[in-house]
Amino acid sequence: MRTVAQIYRPGVRYNLIARAACELHCPVLANGNVHGSAHAQQVLAETGARGLIIGRGTIRNPWLFDRIRAQLRLEKVKLPSGRDVLAYIRELLETEIPTDVKESAQVQRMKKFMNFIGEGVGERFLHEIRRVTMATDFFRVCEHFLNYDRPMTLEPLIAGIATAC
């Protein structure tokens, strides 16, 4: 079973972003596998980029932009709780999944989102959520792993980044 990070190999070449930031006379934006506020700050510092473009990281963690802004302002970074993530998953179902398709198709579509979110929850969650076929089982697994108030970083384990110029 491959993780989302493994699907997007080879890894991000931050050294090339740093080189572009050094050599070009226009603002350069860094893009690729930004997964947390500290990581975002590190990417900006080490590449010299003027900003970030973030895609998959915000599917996993829609709180990421607020967390990055807090990190850069040296403010306390607020982490979502498991229940916050559970509410986000329910919102994804309501806003992103057509209600006029079969339940099994709705669950299959949600499992695509879970591949991103699950990297921040854990391997056991991913193992179980990938095997469900009905909405009741889908939410039973989500509630089992997320129905609590402890804060979550939602950050996967990935390799470090390269250096700037």
C-alpha positions as CSV (number, residue, x, y, z in Angstrom):
1,M,0.0,0.0,0.0
2,R,1.6,3.3,-1.1
3,T,1.2,6.6,0.7
4,V,0.3,9.9,-1.0
5,A,3.9,11.0,-0.7
6,Q,5.1,7.9,-2.5
7,I,2.7,8.6,-5.4
8,Y,4.3,12.0,-6.0
9,R,7.9,10.7,-6.4
10,P,10.6,11.9,-6.9
11,G,10.5,14.3,-4.0
12,V,10.3,18.1,-4.3
13,R,13.6,19.6,-5.4
14,Y,13.7,22.6,-3.1
15,N,17.3,23.3,-4.2
16,L,16.0,24.2,-7.6
17,I,13.4,26.5,-6.2
18,A,16.2,28.2,-4.1
19,R,18.3,28.5,-7.3
20,A,15.4,30.1,-9.1
21,A,14.7,32.5,-6.2
22,C,18.4,33.5,-6.3
23,E,18.7,34.0,-10.1
24,L,15.4,35.3,-11.2
25,H,14.4,39.0,-11.0
26,C,10.8,38.2,-10.1
27,P,9.1,36.7,-7.1
28,V,9.3,32.9,-6.9
29,L,6.7,30.8,-5.2
30,A,7.7,27.4,-3.6
31,N,5.4,24.5,-4.2
32,G,5.4,20.9,-3.2
33,N,4.6,18.8,-0.1
34,V,4.2,21.7,2.3
35,H,2.4,19.9,5.2
36,G,2.7,22.0,8.3
37,S,3.4,25.5,9.6
38,A,6.9,24.8,10.7
39,H,7.6,23.1,7.4
40,A,6.2,26.1,5.5
41,Q,8.5,28.5,7.5
42,Q,11.5,26.2,6.8
43,V,10.7,26.0,3.1
44,L,10.5,29.8,2.8
45,A,13.7,30.3,4.8
46,E,15.7,27.7,3.0
47,T,14.5,28.5,-0.6
48,G,14.3,32.3,-0.4
49,A,10.9,32.0,-2.1
50,R,8.5,34.9,-1.6
51,G,5.5,32.7,-1.0
52,L,4.0,29.3,-1.2
53,I,1.5,27.4,-3.3
54,I,-0.2,24.6,-1.3
55,G,-2.5,21.9,-2.7
56,R,-2.7,18.5,-1.2
57,G,-1.6,19.7,2.3
58,T,-4.8,21.7,2.6
59,I,-7.0,18.7,1.7
60,R,-5.4,17.0,4.7
61,N,-5.5,20.1,6.8
62,P,-7.8,23.0,5.9
63,W,-6.4,24.8,9.0
64,L,-3.0,24.9,7.4
65,F,-3.2,28.5,6.1
66,D,-4.1,29.9,9.5
67,R,-1.4,27.8,11.1
68,I,1.2,29.1,8.7
69,R,0.2,32.8,9.3
70,A,0.4,32.2,13.1
71,Q,3.8,30.5,12.7
72,L,5.2,33.4,10.7
73,R,3.8,36.0,13.1
74,L,5.4,34.0,16.0
75,E,1.9,33.5,17.5
76,K,0.7,30.3,19.1
77,V,-0.3,27.8,16.4
78,K,-3.8,26.3,17.1
79,L,-4.2,22.7,16.3
80,P,-7.6,21.1,15.3
81,S,-9.0,18.4,17.6
82,G,-10.1,15.0,16.3
83,R,-13.7,16.2,16.5
84,D,-12.7,19.2,14.3
85,V,-11.4,16.8,11.7
86,L,-14.5,14.6,12.0
87,A,-16.6,17.7,11.3
88,Y,-14.5,18.6,8.3
89,I,-15.0,15.1,6.9
90,R,-18.7,15.4,7.3
91,E,-18.6,18.8,5.6
92,L,-16.6,17.3,2.7
93,L,-19.3,14.7,2.3
94,E,-22.0,17.4,2.2
95,T,-20.2,19.8,-0.1
96,E,-18.1,17.6,-2.4
97,I,-20.2,14.4,-2.9
98,P,-23.3,14.4,-5.1
99,T,-26.3,13.1,-3.3
100,D,-27.8,11.7,-6.5
101,V,-25.2,8.9,-6.8
102,K,-25.3,5.5,-5.1
103,E,-24.1,5.3,-1.5
104,S,-21.2,3.0,-2.5
105,A,-20.0,5.6,-5.0
106,Q,-20.2,8.3,-2.4
107,V,-18.1,6.3,0.0
108,Q,-15.6,5.5,-2.8
109,R,-15.2,9.2,-3.5
110,M,-14.8,10.0,0.2
111,K,-12.1,7.4,0.5
112,K,-10.0,9.4,-2.1
113,F,-10.1,12.3,0.4
114,M,-9.2,9.9,3.2
115,N,-6.0,9.0,1.5
116,F,-4.8,12.6,2.1
117,I,-6.4,13.1,5.5
118,G,-5.4,9.6,6.7
119,E,-1.7,10.3,6.4
120,G,-2.2,12.7,9.3
121,V,-4.3,10.3,11.3
122,G,-2.3,7.1,11.0
123,E,-1.8,3.8,9.2
124,R,-4.4,1.9,11.2
125,F,-7.1,4.5,10.2
126,L,-6.0,4.2,6.5
127,H,-6.1,0.4,6.7
128,E,-9.7,0.3,8.0
129,I,-11.1,3.2,6.0
130,R,-9.9,1.7,2.7
131,R,-12.0,-1.4,3.4
132,V,-15.4,0.1,4.1
133,T,-18.1,0.2,1.4
134,M,-21.1,1.8,3.2
135,A,-21.6,5.2,4.8
136,T,-22.4,3.7,8.2
137,D,-19.1,1.8,8.3
138,F,-17.2,4.8,6.9
139,F,-18.4,7.1,9.7
140,R,-18.0,4.3,12.3
141,V,-14.3,4.1,11.5
142,C,-14.0,7.9,11.4
143,E,-15.6,8.3,14.8
144,H,-13.5,5.5,16.3
145,F,-10.3,7.3,15.3
146,L,-11.4,11.0,15.6
147,N,-14.1,11.4,18.2
148,Y,-11.9,13.1,20.8
149,D,-10.8,16.6,21.8
150,R,-7.0,16.1,21.7
151,P,-5.2,18.3,19.2
152,M,-3.8,16.8,16.0
153,T,-1.0,18.1,13.8
154,L,-2.3,16.2,10.8
155,E,1.3,16.1,9.5
156,P,2.7,13.0,7.9
157,L,6.3,11.9,8.4
158,I,8.4,13.0,5.4
159,A,12.0,13.6,4.6
160,G,13.6,17.0,5.2
161,I,14.1,19.7,2.6
162,A,17.2,20.9,0.7
163,T,19.2,24.1,1.3
164,A,18.9,27.4,-0.4
165,C,21.7,29.5,-2.1
